[in-house]
Amino acid sequence: MTKLNTLLQNIAQIPKVEIGHFPTPLEECPRLSEVLGGPRIFIKREDCSGLAFGGNKVRQLTFTIGEAVHQGADTIVHGAASQSNHCRQAAAACGKLGLNCYLRLSRDHKSILQGNLLLDNLTGADIEIVDVPFGTELEKHKYDLAETLKTQGLKPYVIASPRSTALAAVAFTWCITEIYQQQEQLGIEADWIYTSSVGGTQAGLVLGTKVLDMKMKPYACAPIHWEGKIDRIREAGNSAASILNLDTQVSDSDILNTDDYIGSGYGYLTPECIAALRLVANSEGIILDPVYTAKAMACLIDHIKAGKFSKEDVVIFLHTGGTPALFAYNDELTNT
């Protein structure tokens, strides 16, 4: 049995729900490559994963909500920033599956009824904007809410790290199996895969490429300053390996991740990310998001201009979605 078949069999044993459109496309971007004078560029379209405008969290929620349903939960509790893509996709998944959804979102500079927050409302989730910082305090708030819901006779499942991050790594190990097969179909062998991540997405890319002995090296652009991010990614990858009964281990040297394109902070745009967003839209008709993928694309563009690749190299860009957030950034995007 091949390593691919063994990995696919192991992934198939994990509880999941069918909520997305998979495999997502792997699309070549010849005009973007031509404009940049760089390598062949392909985009893995996780933004086409279905479910309320799609995104990488649909793949992750396949397993987190899969675990919740397997455990008998009837309610999902989640929370993050006000324009959270993860919360939007979780709320949509709950609507699709007939589960209750409670979202507790941190009040921030984009707590407006637009973008993802508008979509959260349309799904019918129970939403509250709370004056609790995104991070450890909000995680505690979610668990406190779950305890209250239990007293009301509900069976809540809290989406939270580290379990959610480990299952995200499982999800993107699965994504790598798709890319492996799509590369065979296209007759390519990528040198690099770029994305935006400080957690399970990159962990899964690293684990999957190691398990399948792929040439492709994952490189991630952080969207947020996260203390201990290398530890977080390594631990998520190794937890996923344990879940999948794999002997492969992720080490620090496998994790290539930069903070250089964050700008002034999470959710704040940079001139470079706006330029990258416009370039990809103009050259390929593919829309990036302002918080994650546009910053990662700015990183890739910078690396191309710096001569990191030859024209014969092949680079895959993992589009993690997030496009609904664009509509909460109309002022920043139109006044530049």
C-alpha positions as CSV (number, residue, x, y, z in Angstrom):
1,M,0.0,0.0,0.0
2,T,1.4,3.4,-0.9
3,K,2.0,6.2,1.7
4,L,-0.8,8.2,0.1
5,N,-3.4,5.3,0.4
6,T,-2.3,4.6,4.0
7,L,-2.7,8.3,4.9
8,L,-6.1,8.6,3.2
9,Q,-7.3,5.5,5.1
10,N,-6.1,7.0,8.4
11,I,-7.9,10.3,7.7
12,A,-11.1,8.4,6.8
13,Q,-11.2,6.9,10.3
14,I,-11.6,10.4,12.0
15,P,-15.2,11.4,12.7
16,K,-16.4,14.1,10.3
17,V,-19.4,15.8,8.8
18,E,-20.0,16.5,5.1
19,I,-20.2,20.3,4.9
20,G,-17.8,21.3,2.1
21,H,-17.0,21.1,-1.6
22,F,-13.9,18.9,-1.8
23,P,-11.5,18.6,-3.5
24,T,-11.0,22.3,-3.9
25,P,-9.6,23.4,-7.3
26,L,-5.8,23.9,-8.0
27,E,-5.8,26.7,-10.5
28,E,-2.8,28.0,-12.5
29,C,-2.3,31.7,-12.7
30,P,-0.3,32.4,-15.9
31,R,-1.1,36.2,-16.1
32,L,0.0,36.7,-12.5
33,S,3.2,34.8,-13.2
34,E,3.8,36.9,-16.3
35,V,3.2,40.2,-14.6
36,L,5.6,39.3,-11.8
37,G,8.2,37.8,-14.1
38,G,8.5,34.9,-11.7
39,P,7.8,31.2,-11.2
40,R,4.7,29.3,-12.3
41,I,2.0,30.1,-9.7
42,F,-0.9,27.9,-8.8
43,I,-3.6,28.8,-6.3
44,K,-5.3,26.1,-4.2
45,R,-8.8,27.5,-3.9
46,E,-9.9,26.9,-0.3
47,D,-12.1,29.9,-0.9
48,C,-14.2,27.6,-3.1
49,S,-14.9,25.1,-0.3
50,G,-18.6,26.1,-0.2
51,L,-20.6,26.9,2.9
52,A,-21.2,30.7,3.3
53,F,-18.5,31.9,0.9
54,G,-16.1,29.1,1.8
55,G,-12.6,29.3,3.3
56,N,-10.0,27.1,5.0
57,K,-12.1,26.7,8.2
58,V,-14.7,24.6,6.3
59,R,-12.1,21.9,6.0
60,Q,-11.2,22.3,9.7
61,L,-14.8,22.3,10.8
62,T,-15.4,19.0,8.9
63,F,-13.4,17.5,11.8
64,T,-14.2,19.7,14.8
65,I,-17.9,19.6,14.3
66,G,-17.5,16.0,13.2
67,E,-16.1,15.3,16.6
68,A,-18.8,17.3,18.3
69,V,-21.6,15.4,16.6
70,H,-19.8,12.1,17.3
71,Q,-19.8,13.1,21.0
72,G,-23.5,13.8,20.9
73,A,-23.4,17.6,21.0
74,D,-26.3,19.7,19.9
75,T,-24.7,23.1,20.4
76,I,-21.5,24.7,19.2
77,V,-19.9,27.5,21.1
78,H,-17.2,29.6,19.4
79,G,-15.7,33.1,19.6
80,A,-12.9,35.2,18.1
81,A,-12.5,38.6,16.5
82,S,-15.7,40.4,15.3
83,Q,-14.9,39.6,11.7
84,S,-13.9,36.1,12.3
85,N,-14.0,33.8,9.3
86,H,-13.9,30.8,11.5
87,C,-17.0,31.9,13.4
88,R,-18.9,32.7,10.2
89,Q,-18.2,29.3,8.8
90,A,-19.0,27.6,12.1
91,A,-22.4,29.4,12.2
92,A,-23.1,28.3,8.6
93,A,-22.2,24.7,9.4
94,C,-24.5,24.7,12.4
95,G,-27.3,26.0,10.2
96,K,-26.7,23.3,7.7
97,L,-26.6,20.5,10.3
98,G,-29.4,21.8,12.5
99,L,-27.2,22.6,15.5
100,N,-27.5,25.5,17.9
101,C,-24.6,28.0,17.5
102,Y,-23.5,30.6,20.1
103,L,-20.8,33.1,19.1
104,R,-19.1,35.5,21.5
105,L,-17.1,38.0,19.5
106,S,-14.5,40.5,20.9
107,R,-15.4,44.1,20.5
108,D,-12.8,45.7,18.1
109,H,-12.3,48.3,15.4
110,K,-14.5,46.2,12.9
111,S,-17.5,45.4,15.2
112,I,-19.9,46.7,12.5
113,L,-22.8,44.8,11.0
114,Q,-21.0,44.2,7.7
115,G,-18.8,41.4,6.2
116,N,-18.6,38.3,8.3
117,L,-20.6,39.7,11.2
118,L,-23.5,40.3,8.8
119,L,-23.3,36.7,7.6
120,D,-23.2,35.5,11.2
121,N,-26.6,37.3,11.8
122,L,-28.1,35.8,8.7
123,T,-27.3,32.2,9.8
124,G,-29.4,32.8,13.0
125,A,-26.6,32.2,15.4
126,D,-26.9,33.6,19.0
127,I,-24.3,36.4,18.8
128,E,-23.0,38.8,21.5
129,I,-20.2,41.3,21.1
130,V,-18.3,41.1,24.4
131,D,-15.8,43.4,26.0
132,V,-13.4,40.5,26.5
133,P,-10.0,40.5,24.6
134,F,-9.5,38.0,21.9
135,G,-7.2,35.3,23.3
136,T,-7.1,33.5,26.7
137,E,-9.8,35.6,28.3
138,L,-12.2,35.0,25.5
139,E,-11.5,31.2,25.6
140,K,-12.4,31.2,29.3
141,H,-15.6,33.2,28.5
142,K,-16.6,30.5,25.9
143,Y,-16.2,27.7,28.5
144,D,-18.2,29.6,31.1
145,L,-21.0,30.1,28.6
146,A,-20.9,26.3,27.8
147,E,-21.4,25.6,31.5
148,T,-24.4,27.9,31.6
149,L,-25.9,26.2,28.5
150,K,-25.5,22.8,30.2
151,T,-27.8,24.0,33.0
152,Q,-30.4,24.8,30.3
153,G,-30.3,21.2,29.1
154,L,-28.1,21.7,26.0
155,K,-25.1,19.6,25.1
156,P,-22.4,22.2,24.0
157,Y,-19.1,21.6,22.3
158,V,-16.5,24.4,22.6
159,I,-14.3,25.1,19.6
160,A,-11.0,26.1,21.1
161,S,-7.3,25.4,21.1
162,P,-5.4,23.2,21.4
163,R,-7.9,20.5,20.2
164,S,-9.3,22.7,17.4
165,T,-5.7,23.6,16.2
166,A,-4.8,19.9,16.2
167,L,-7.8,19.0,14.1
168,A,-7.0,21.9,11.7
169,A,-3.7,20.2,11.2
170,V,-5.5,16.9,10.4
171,A,-7.6,18.9,7.9
172,F,-4.6,20.3,6.1
173,T,-2.8,17.0,6.1
174,W,-5.9,15.9,4.1
175,C,-5.6,19.0,1.9
176,I,-2.0,17.9,1.1
177,T,-3.3,14.6,-0.1
178,E,-5.5,16.5,-2.6
179,I,-2.6,18.6,-3.8
180,Y,-0.5,15.5,-4.2
181,Q,-3.1,13.9,-6.5
182,Q,-3.8,17.2,-8.3
183,Q,-0.1,17.7,-9.0
184,E,0.1,14.2,-10.5
185,Q,-2.9,15.1,-12.8
186,L,-1.3,18.4,-13.8
187,G,2.2,16.9,-14.3
188,I,3.8,19.4,-11.9
189,E,5.9,19.2,-8.7
190,A,5.8,22.3,-6.7
191,D,8.9,23.7,-4.9
192,W,7.0,25.8,-2.4
193,I,3.5,26.3,-0.9
194,Y,2.8,29.7,0.6
195,T,-0.1,30.6,2.9
196,S,-1.2,32.7,5.8
197,S,-1.1,30.9,9.2
198,V,0.1,30.7,12.7
199,G,-1.4,27.4,13.6
200,G,-3.1,24.3,12.3
201,T,-3.1,25.2,8.6
202,Q,0.7,25.4,8.4
203,A,1.0,22.4,10.8
204,G,-1.0,20.2,8.5
205,L,0.9,21.4,5.4
206,V,4.2,20.5,7.1
207,L,3.0,17.1,8.4
208,G,1.4,16.1,5.1
209,T,4.4,17.0,2.9
210,K,6.7,15.1,5.3
211,V,4.5,12.0,5.4
212,L,4.3,11.9,1.6
213,D,8.0,12.8,1.1
214,M,7.1,15.7,-1.1
215,K,9.6,18.2,-2.6
216,M,7.2,21.1,-1.8
217,K,8.2,23.2,1.3
218,P,5.5,25.1,3.2
219,Y,6.1,28.8,4.0
220,A,3.7,30.9,6.0
221,C,3.1,34.5,6.6
222,A,1.7,35.3,10.0
223,P,-1.4,37.5,10.1
224,I,-0.9,38.3,13.8
225,H,1.9,38.5,16.4
226,W,1.5,35.2,18.3
227,E,3.9,34.5,21.1
228,G,5.2,31.0,20.9
229,K,3.9,30.4,17.4
230,I,6.6,27.9,16.5
231,D,5.7,25.8,19.5
232,R,2.1,26.1,18.7
233,I,2.6,24.9,15.1
234,R,4.9,22.1,16.1
235,E,2.6,20.8,18.8
236,A,-0.5,21.0,16.5
237,G,1.4,19.0,13.8
238,N,2.5,16.3,16.3
239,S,-0.9,16.1,17.9
240,A,-2.3,15.6,14.4
241,A,0.3,12.9,13.8
242,S,-0.9,11.1,17.0
243,I,-4.6,11.4,16.0
244,L,-3.7,9.9,12.6
245,N,-1.5,7.2,14.0
246,L,1.6,8.4,12.1
247,D,5.2,8.0,13.1
248,T,6.2,11.3,11.5
249,Q,7.2,14.1,13.7
250,V,7.2,17.9,13.0
251,S,10.3,19.7,14.3
252,D,11.1,23.4,14.6
253,S,13.3,23.3,11.6
254,D,10.3,22.3,9.4
255,I,8.5,25.5,10.3
256,L,9.2,28.5,8.1
257,N,7.0,31.4,9.3
258,T,7.5,35.2,9.0
259,D,6.1,38.2,10.9
260,D,7.4,40.6,8.4
261,Y,4.1,41.4,6.7
262,I,1.8,41.9,9.6
263,G,2.0,45.7,9.6
264,S,0.7,47.6,12.5
265,G,-1.4,44.6,13.8
266,Y,-4.0,42.0,13.2
267,G,-6.8,43.2,11.0
268,Y,-5.0,46.4,9.9
269,L,-4.2,46.7,6.3
270,T,-0.8,47.5,4.7
271,P,-0.1,49.3,1.4
272,E,1.6,46.1,0.2
273,C,-1.4,43.9,1.0
274,I,-3.8,46.3,-0.8
275,A,-1.5,46.3,-3.8
276,A,-1.3,42.5,-3.8
277,L,-5.1,42.2,-3.5
278,R,-5.6,44.6,-6.5
279,L,-2.9,42.8,-8.6
280,V,-4.4,39.4,-8.2
281,A,-8.0,40.6,-8.8
282,N,-6.8,42.5,-12.0
283,S,-4.6,39.7,-13.4
284,E,-6.6,36.6,-12.5
285,G,-10.1,37.6,-11.3
286,I,-9.4,36.0,-8.0
287,I,-10.3,38.0,-4.9
288,L,-8.1,37.8,-1.8
289,D,-9.1,38.9,1.6
290,P,-7.5,41.9,3.4
291,V,-6.6,40.3,6.7
292,Y,-4.9,37.0,5.7
293,T,-4.3,36.1,2.1
294,A,-3.5,39.6,0.8
295,K,-0.6,39.9,3.3
296,A,0.6,36.4,2.4
297,M,0.5,37.3,-1.3
298,A,2.4,40.5,-0.5
299,C,5.0,38.2,1.0
300,L,5.2,35.9,-2.0
301,I,5.4,38.9,-4.4
302,D,8.2,40.4,-2.3
303,H,10.1,37.1,-2.4
304,I,9.6,36.8,-6.2
305,K,11.0,40.4,-6.7
306,A,14.0,39.5,-4.4
307,G,14.9,36.6,-6.8
308,K,14.0,33.8,-4.4
309,F,12.7,31.7,-7.3
310,S,13.7,30.9,-10.9
311,K,11.1,31.0,-13.7
312,E,11.2,27.2,-13.8
313,D,10.1,26.9,-10.2
314,V,6.5,26.1,-9.3
315,V,4.8,27.8,-6.3
316,I,1.4,27.0,-4.9
317,F,-0.5,29.7,-3.0
318,L,-3.1,28.3,-0.5
319,H,-6.0,30.7,-0.6
320,T,-7.5,30.4,2.9
321,G,-10.7,32.4,2.0
322,G,-12.0,35.3,4.2
323,T,-13.3,37.3,1.3
324,P,-16.5,38.5,3.1
325,A,-14.3,40.6,5.4
326,L,-13.6,42.8,2.4
327,F,-16.9,44.5,2.8
328,A,-16.0,45.7,6.3
329,Y,-12.9,47.4,4.8
330,N,-14.5,49.4,2.0
331,D,-13.1,52.7,3.2
332,E,-9.5,51.4,3.4
333,L,-9.7,49.7,0.1
334,T,-11.3,52.5,-1.9
335,N,-9.4,55.5,-0.4
336,T,-6.0,54.3,-1.5
